[in-house]
Amino acid sequence: VSPRTFARYVWAPDVLTRRTGTTLLVTRVADPALHELSGGACAVWGELSVSQTLSALIDRIAGTHGVEPREVNDQVRECVDALLALGVVRTEDDHLDG
Amino acid sequence: MDETRHDALLRSISARGLPGLAEPDPIAVPDAGWVLILGRVRAQRITGAAMESVAEGWLQLTDEQTEQLLSAHRRAMTWCLSVERKLVVLSEAFQDAGIPHAVLKGPSIAHSAYPEPCLRSFADLDLLVPTCEYERACALLDGTGHRRRLPEPRPRFDVRFGKASVHTHPDDGIEVDLHRTLVLGPFGLWLDPEELLDHLGSFWLGGRSFPRLDDTGMLLNVALHAALGWSPPRLVPLRDVLQVSSAGDVEWDRLARWARDWRLAGALKLAFMTASDALAAPVPAAARGILVDGTPRRETRALRAYKGERRSHGGISIATLSAISGIRPKAAYVSALVAPHRQFVAARGGVEGTSYVRRWSVLARWATRWISGHGRRTRGR
């Protein structure tokens, strides 16, 4: 079983955000780099205000868009990986450690 | 589109979403006037409201105009995020130093009174500290690399007669306005900032909670800013008055008591009337109670000092003098105005070596105007 199966994902604790029309500006207190999210990334971001597993997140995003989870599975995973790489999302263990 | 229609459009944008207001009729902006409109939208810091107006469909912009507005809004929001980052860092430093503080306006109102923070832009950070902690807070800002824009005219002038000082860090250019009271002049002296600090609320930002004035204190703050700040008033403070009074959990009895005890009834009334008139929006029903009483003559006189020519001709200083109790404090105030430290004079003049002569000639002109005006009023009675 992949560790990702049980990992929970959530916003980094020090994120600052602003909506600009249909996009979202995201930055952190600890890192002034500014990231602009659009489209599906905004939907993923919105869901991650509450910590949840990847499979729960995929189910929720699929439900919101009225599609089967397998149809959004890859995109959501890629998006979460990108947000993790930017440091604006953490796994809950990181969050608790930080 | 002439200037009157430009004004009307800006007011409609500022007022959008207020309770009791119908959506404006659809309006397009001809390209010829667009640059001017966009400039004013940016200057008034209402890019968020303008974006929402476009989304609602009544503000009809071309694709190019929308893109330019979005770009301006993105810049405004990027700046707001920088200010918020600064708030997180500074608030932590204040907390570590044991300096109580409350965030005024800006981020506090954006995150607690508006449906979304993107609807309320701001340019700087305003922090209120107790008067007894003001000098320590100034020292903390200095110790963290901020430079005070203007020195005090004389030692302890700020804590006796002042409102706030502006501190800027050379690396980010963000202004931190450190307040010990809400407004300059008599109203700032009459109100009791310590009591305001006894009634705090909070808001969340970056995973932390920050202290702010509760909704009643916040309404008082924005109303004083709208009535006594810019002349003519800017649109955002006027919107703030109606926004907080309609969306906030205001204790109207407490506000009425403060207005009475601190001689702020006239200023509050002016704020509500101006906001209602400028934004063509009704005064919230709960607020009408504080509008019914007459304004005492002393408050009316003080209010005049903030308006028109008087404001730029020493009106606030003269009104402050009359609000200071006791001969010795009055003398200290006058001597600080007449003979401030040389560094203050130089900083005010913007050049090294500015002489006292220029300052005294300005003060003499103010005095002459005031005496001749006072004589006319006295004879007119």
Contacts between the chains, C-beta under 8 A, distances in Angstrom:
chain1	res1	chain2	res2	distance
A	11	B	207	7.9
A	13	B	206	7.6
A	13	B	207	3.8
A	14	B	88	7.1
A	14	B	206	4.7
A	14	B	207	5.5
A	15	B	206	6.7
A	15	B	207	7.3
A	16	B	81	5.0
A	16	B	84	5.2
A	16	B	85	6.4
A	16	B	88	8.0
A	16	B	205	7.0
A	16	B	206	5.3
A	17	B	81	8.0
A	18	B	77	4.0
A	18	B	78	8.0
A	18	B	80	6.3
A	18	B	81	6.0
A	18	B	117	6.5
A	18	B	118	5.2
A	19	B	77	8.0
A	19	B	116	6.2
A	19	B	118	4.6
A	20	B	51	7.5
A	20	B	70	6.7
A	20	B	73	5.4
A	20	B	74	4.8
A	20	B	77	5.3
A	20	B	118	6.7
A	21	B	51	5.5
A	21	B	55	7.6
A	21	B	70	5.3
A	21	B	73	7.0
A	25	B	74	7.1
A	25	B	77	5.6
A	25	B	78	6.5
A	25	B	81	6.4
A	27	B	81	5.3
A	27	B	85	7.2
A	28	B	206	7.9
A	29	B	85	5.3
A	29	B	88	4.7
A	29	B	89	7.1
A	29	B	206	5.0
A	32	B	82	7.6
A	32	B	85	6.7
A	34	B	78	6.2
A	34	B	81	7.1
A	36	B	74	8.0
